Amino acid sequence: GEPKLVIPAEAGEQVYGPRLLPDGDSVLFSVTKDRADWDKAQVVVQSLSTGKRTVLIKAGSDARYVSPGYLVYALGGQLYAVAFDLSQHPDRVGHRRAGCAGRHARPVRVYGHCKLRRLGQRDARLREQ
């Protein structure tokens, strides 16, 4: 069928990284008005059925939902995780916790079945091949 616009960007906005959440109605994505600084972006969730958009994280980007109920997102070269329960409070998140930071930070991979792990030297070598 024909593609259709489901989440229009507002004037001056850039949206990035849409992810459909497990409820099948909510889309998680990043939105910014400053393309040069994604640390000024917001992590939002928007209902496909109502169009209601809710800001979850006021500063951060590239969020992922990780079962059994967390959002993992980037801010200032660090990786954070916050508790998130879409079924109970889609407009509230828990307190953020740093995951990887500073010179010891390594890229992470979030798997489809919601396992989070740091990429090690072996993974880096495989990517270079």
C-alpha positions as CSV (number, residue, x, y, z in Angstrom):
1,G,0.0,0.0,0.0
2,E,0.8,3.7,0.0
3,P,3.1,4.9,2.8
4,K,1.4,7.5,5.0
5,L,2.8,10.1,7.4
6,V,2.0,8.9,11.0
7,I,4.0,11.4,13.1
8,P,4.6,14.8,11.4
9,A,7.4,16.9,12.6
10,E,6.4,20.3,13.9
11,A,7.9,23.5,12.4
12,G,11.6,23.6,12.9
13,E,11.8,20.1,14.4
14,Q,13.9,17.1,13.4
15,V,12.8,13.7,14.5
16,Y,15.0,10.6,14.8
17,G,14.9,6.9,15.7
18,P,11.2,6.0,15.9
19,R,10.6,2.7,17.8
20,L,7.2,1.1,18.2
21,L,6.7,0.2,21.8
22,P,5.2,-3.2,22.9
23,D,1.7,-1.8,23.4
24,G,1.5,-1.4,19.6
25,D,0.1,2.2,19.8
26,S,3.0,4.2,21.2
27,V,6.1,5.4,19.3
28,L,9.3,6.3,21.1
29,F,11.6,8.8,19.3
30,S,13.9,11.8,19.7
31,V,13.0,15.3,18.6
32,T,15.2,18.4,18.5
33,K,15.3,21.9,17.1
34,D,19.1,22.1,17.3
35,R,20.5,19.5,14.8
36,A,24.1,20.4,15.9
37,D,23.6,19.3,19.5
38,W,21.5,16.2,20.1
39,D,22.1,16.6,23.9
40,K,19.4,19.3,23.6
41,A,17.0,16.8,22.1
42,Q,14.0,15.3,24.0
43,V,12.9,11.7,24.2
44,V,9.2,11.6,23.5
45,V,6.4,9.0,23.2
46,Q,3.5,9.6,20.9
47,S,0.2,7.7,20.6
48,L,-0.7,6.6,17.1
49,S,-4.4,6.5,17.9
50,T,-4.7,9.9,19.7
51,G,-1.7,11.8,18.4
52,K,-0.9,12.9,22.0
53,R,2.9,13.5,22.4
54,T,4.5,13.3,25.8
55,V,8.0,14.4,26.7
56,L,9.7,11.6,28.7
57,I,13.3,12.8,28.9
58,K,14.0,16.6,28.6
59,A,17.7,16.2,27.6
60,G,18.8,13.1,25.7
61,S,18.4,11.1,22.5
62,D,18.4,7.7,20.8
63,A,16.3,6.0,23.4
64,R,15.4,2.3,23.3
65,Y,12.8,0.4,25.4
66,V,14.4,-2.6,27.2
67,S,12.3,-5.2,28.8
68,P,11.2,-5.6,31.6
69,G,10.6,-1.8,31.7
70,Y,13.5,0.5,31.1
71,L,14.4,3.3,28.7
72,V,18.1,3.4,27.7
73,Y,19.3,6.7,26.2
74,A,22.3,8.8,25.4
75,L,23.3,12.1,26.9
76,G,26.7,13.8,26.9
77,G,28.7,10.8,25.8
78,Q,27.1,8.6,28.5
79,L,24.5,6.0,28.5
80,Y,21.6,6.2,31.0
81,A,18.8,4.0,32.0
82,V,15.5,4.9,33.7
83,A,12.6,2.8,34.8
84,F,9.6,3.1,32.5
85,D,6.2,1.4,32.7
86,L,4.1,2.2,29.7
87,S,1.0,0.5,31.0
88,Q,1.0,2.3,34.3
89,H,2.3,5.8,33.7
90,P,3.3,6.6,30.1
91,D,4.2,10.1,31.0
92,R,6.5,9.3,33.9
93,V,10.0,7.8,34.1
94,G,12.2,6.9,37.1
95,H,15.5,8.4,38.2
96,R,18.3,8.1,35.7
97,R,21.3,5.9,36.3
98,A,24.5,6.1,34.4
99,G,25.5,3.0,32.6
100,C,28.7,3.7,30.7
101,A,30.8,6.9,31.0
102,G,34.1,8.6,30.3
103,R,37.1,6.9,28.7
104,H,35.9,3.4,29.8
105,A,32.6,3.8,27.9
106,R,32.1,1.3,25.1
107,P,29.3,1.1,22.6
108,V,26.4,-1.0,23.6
109,R,24.0,-3.2,21.7
110,V,20.4,-3.6,22.6
111,Y,19.1,-7.0,21.3
112,G,15.6,-7.6,20.1
113,H,14.9,-9.7,23.2
114,C,16.0,-6.9,25.4
115,K,19.5,-8.0,26.5
116,L,22.0,-5.2,27.0
117,R,25.7,-5.8,26.9
118,R,28.9,-3.9,26.4
119,L,30.7,-4.5,23.1
120,G,34.1,-5.9,23.8
121,Q,37.3,-6.1,21.8
122,R,36.1,-9.2,20.0
123,D,33.0,-7.4,18.8
124,A,35.1,-4.4,17.6
125,R,37.3,-6.8,15.6
126,L,34.3,-8.4,14.0
127,R,32.9,-5.0,13.0
128,E,36.2,-4.1,11.3
129,Q,36.2,-7.2,9.1
